[in-house]
Amino acid sequence: MGDLFDETDAQNTLVTAYDVNVNFFDTADIYQDSHSEQTLAKLVKD
């Protein structure tokens, strides 16, 4: 179960966190095979 990743859920979580003024997101290339970094990068670009 640790390898499941839903990009839509991740994006919704990140947007919600940002909306309530969270400004630090801990990412590492070992988290979900770099998906966390890639998802955050997509949101930052937009």
Secondary structure as GFF3:
##gff-version 3
##sequence-region A 1 46
A	DSSP	alpha_helix	7	19	.	.	.	ID=ss1
A	DSSP	three_ten_helix	31	34	.	.	.	ID=ss2
A	DSSP	alpha_helix	35	45	.	.	.	ID=ss3
###
